[in-house]
């Protein structure tokens, strides 16, 4: 019985001390489902999941010979979205990466044909470059987003 009590207290302590503990509600992007996370979800984390969904769809379109038509306006919040606590120490540094990504997104959405494939790969590279400085966990997933000729 003491063992169960110890693990219960340990679990509560461990989850309460995690960075990014939910200090309020966050608004979900329109196409983002809530996930089960005892520490809550930051606005930036949810936005990046939407960005990943977009990248996966764009890769599929390009590999199937289809062009990318629409770029979600919600991504413009990249420079202002609230991050998980403790992840970003210097917002100006992070925003330089964000602005590069947004510029690359615009190039992707305003190009076509082979140019669009190159723009997609540049956008993916922007993701990778930023995540080498911040939050390395998604790097394997970003690498899997590499365009592969059909």
N, C-alpha and C positions, 0 to 999 in steps of 0.2 A: 504494500500500500504506500509506503514511503517513497518507493521508486517511482510510482505513478505520479505522486505529488511533485517530486523533484523534476520529472520530465515536463509536467504541465507548467510549472513555474519557469523552467528553462525555455520552453517554447514561447511563452508569453513575453519573456524578457528579450529573447532573440528577435522576435518579429517586431517588437515595439522599438527596437534600437536601430532598425535598418534605415539607411538614407532614403528620403523620398516618402516617408510615412505620409499617408493621406491626411492633409490638414484641411481638407475641404473638397468640394466636388470640382471635377474638371469637366469641361464640355468636350464631348466626343465629336470628332469630325463626322460629317454626315454619313460616311460609309464605313465607319469603324464600330465594331462590336465591343462591348465591355468584356474584359478578360478577368479571370479570377486571379487576383494578386493581393495578398494581405497587406501590402505596402501602398496600394493605390497605384494609379497610372498618371504620369505627368502629361501635360498637354503636348510637350515636345515628343515624348515617346509615342503617343498616339498618332501624332502627325507623321512621324517617321514610319510608322507601320502603314499608314496610307500611302506614303511615298514608295515604300517597298511594293505594295500591291500595284501601284501604278507602273513601277519598273518591271514587275513580272508580266503584267499585261502588255506593256510596250514591247518587251522582248519577244513574247509570243506573237504579237502582230507582225513585227519585223521578220521573224523567222518564217512566218506564213505568207510573206510577200505583201502584207497590208501596211499601210502607212498609219502613223499616229495622228489622230485628228485633234483631240482636245486635251489641253493641259489644265488640271484643276487649279482654280483660283486660290483654294485653301492653302496651297503651298507657299503663298506669299507671306504667310504668318511664320515662316521658318525663323526669321530674325527676331521675332517677339514672343514666340511660344515659351511658356514657363517650363523650364527643364527640371529633371529629377535633381533634388537637392544634392549638392556636392560634386556634380558631374562637370560643370563649366565654371572654371575659376575666373577667366577673363572673357566677358561677353563680346568685347570688340574683336578679339582673336577668333572666337567661334563664328561671329557674324561675317568675318572675311570669307570663311569657308562657305557659309550659308549664301552669301551674295554670289559667290562663284557658281554654286550649284544652281541658283535661280537663273543666272545668265546662261548656263549650259542648258537648262530646261527650256528657256526661250528659244535657243538655237535649235533644239530638238523639235520643238513644236512649229517652228517656222521654216523647216527644211523638208526635203522630200528625197525619195530614191536612196541612192548610195550615200548621199550626204546625211540623210537621217540616221542611217546605221552608224556612221562615224560620230554623229552628234550624240547618239544613244551611248556609245562606248565612252565618250568624254564625260557624259553625265554620270555614268557608273564609276568612272575613275574619280570624279569629284567626291562621290560617296566614300569611296575607299580612302582617299587622301584625308578626309576629315576624320573618319573613324580610326585612322592610325594615330591621331592625336587625342581623340575623345572616344571612350567606350568601344574598345576593341572587340567586344563580343560578337557583333554582327558581321565581322569581316568575312568569315567563311560563306555566309549567305550572300554577301555582296559579290564575292568571287563567283558564285554559282549563277549570278545574273549576267555573266559574260555572253555576248552575242556569239552564236555558233552558226556558221553557214549551214543552210539546209541540205 
